[in-house]
Amino acid sequence: MKTLVLFYSYEGNTELIASEIAKTIGADQVRLHPREEKHYTGFMKYVWNGKSAVMREKPELEPIEKDLLSYDLIFFGTPVWAGSWAPVFNTLFERWNFTGKKIACFYCHAGGPGSIEKRFRRELSTASLLGFCGFVDPLWSKKREEQKQRAREWAWEMVRLATQDKR
Ligand SMILES: Cc1cc2nc3c(=O)[nH]c(=O)nc-3n(C[C@H](O)[C@H](O)[C@H](O)COP(=O)(O)O)c2cc1C
């Protein structure tokens, strides 16, 4: 089964899990890059990126080298921003139609995942959504290894479900 891990990460947490999943199940990996990405720190990080998330902005993306729709199973990975996905996913969902694709979603957050799963469910209602997994700041967490282990187990579970999925 052709599998892709498609993710965005601002500070490395989602990237850690994305790499762990890709390595574990032997998937390709694509990181979404907004054309203009400013790296704010401290308070401004929340102000500007939070505004972009709340306004549901659709930032221009750097070209994606892979043919996303050629994959059978796609893992989407995002940090939670203001209770939802990072704005690059707004662009992705506008440009690509994932109808019929097997999808698994993971997200990294600081303790308040908000309504991200509900939003994914709504956005991907025509896809075959296999499952979700949330991680709490895995890069900075004392439970980093535990969270990586959970990512590996969840990834295999998603592959198993995808293999059985006949929708
Ligand atoms: C603009 C912004 C908004 C955020 N909003 C939330 C939120 O609503 N809930 C939450 O639990 N964490 C929130 N966070 C924290 C991140 O989701 C969390 O630190 C995540 O692990 C970062 O992933 P990354 O390192 O891949 O960027 C926010 C962070 C930023 C920068």
Ligand as a Chemical Component Dictionary entry (heavy atoms), coordinates in Angstrom:
data_LIG
# 
_chem_comp.id                   LIG 
_chem_comp.type                 NON-POLYMER 
_chem_comp.pdbx_formal_charge   0 
_chem_comp.three_letter_code    LIG 
# 
loop_
_chem_comp_atom.comp_id 
_chem_comp_atom.atom_id 
_chem_comp_atom.alt_atom_id 
_chem_comp_atom.type_symbol 
_chem_comp_atom.charge 
_chem_comp_atom.model_Cartn_x 
_chem_comp_atom.model_Cartn_y 
_chem_comp_atom.model_Cartn_z 
_chem_comp_atom.pdbx_ordinal 
LIG C1  C1  C 0 -0.628 30.117 17.197 1  
LIG C2  C2  C 0 -0.677 28.944 18.110 2  
LIG C3  C3  C 0 -1.910 28.522 18.587 3  
LIG C4  C4  C 0 -1.975 27.406 19.436 4  
LIG N1  N1  N 0 -3.222 27.006 19.862 5  
LIG C5  C5  C 0 -3.297 25.901 20.669 6  
LIG C6  C6  C 0 -4.590 25.416 21.104 7  
LIG O1  O1  O 0 -5.646 25.919 20.748 8  
LIG N2  N2  N 0 -4.600 24.346 21.944 9  
LIG C7  C7  C 0 -3.452 23.725 22.377 10 
LIG O2  O2  O 0 -3.523 22.769 23.127 11 
LIG N3  N3  N 0 -2.220 24.143 21.938 12 
LIG C8  C8  C 0 -2.117 25.205 21.095 13 
LIG N4  N4  N 0 -0.892 25.637 20.662 14 
LIG C9  C9  C 0 0.318  24.850 21.031 15 
LIG C10 C10 C 0 0.747  23.886 19.922 16 
LIG O3  O3  O 0 -0.354 23.224 19.342 17 
LIG C11 C11 C 0 1.678  22.798 20.479 18 
LIG O4  O4  O 0 2.751  23.382 21.172 19 
LIG C12 C12 C 0 2.186  21.849 19.387 20 
LIG O5  O5  O 0 2.820  20.745 20.008 21 
LIG C13 C13 C 0 3.179  22.533 18.469 22 
LIG O6  O6  O 0 3.483  21.692 17.378 23 
LIG P1  P1  P 0 4.707  22.015 16.400 24 
LIG O7  O7  O 0 5.947  22.023 17.264 25 
LIG O8  O8  O 0 4.724  20.906 15.423 26 
LIG O9  O9  O 0 4.487  23.344 15.773 27 
LIG C14 C14 C 0 -0.776 26.727 19.820 28 
LIG C15 C15 C 0 0.444  27.171 19.324 29 
LIG C16 C16 C 0 0.514  28.260 18.474 30 
LIG C17 C17 C 0 1.846  28.698 17.934 31 
# 
loop_
_chem_comp_bond.comp_id 
_chem_comp_bond.atom_id_1 
_chem_comp_bond.atom_id_2 
_chem_comp_bond.value_order 
_chem_comp_bond.pdbx_ordinal 
LIG C1  C2  SING 1  
LIG C2  C3  SING 2  
LIG C2  C16 DOUB 3  
LIG C3  C4  DOUB 4  
LIG C4  N1  SING 5  
LIG C4  C14 SING 6  
LIG N1  C5  DOUB 7  
LIG C5  C6  SING 8  
LIG C5  C8  SING 9  
LIG C6  O1  DOUB 10 
LIG C6  N2  SING 11 
LIG N2  C7  SING 12 
LIG C7  O2  DOUB 13 
LIG C7  N3  SING 14 
LIG N3  C8  DOUB 15 
LIG C8  N4  SING 16 
LIG N4  C9  SING 17 
LIG N4  C14 SING 18 
LIG C9  C10 SING 19 
LIG C10 O3  SING 20 
LIG C10 C11 SING 21 
LIG C11 O4  SING 22 
LIG C11 C12 SING 23 
LIG C12 O5  SING 24 
LIG C12 C13 SING 25 
LIG C13 O6  SING 26 
LIG O6  P1  SING 27 
LIG P1  O7  DOUB 28 
LIG P1  O8  SING 29 
LIG P1  O9  SING 30 
LIG C14 C15 DOUB 31 
LIG C15 C16 SING 32 
LIG C16 C17 SING 33 
# 
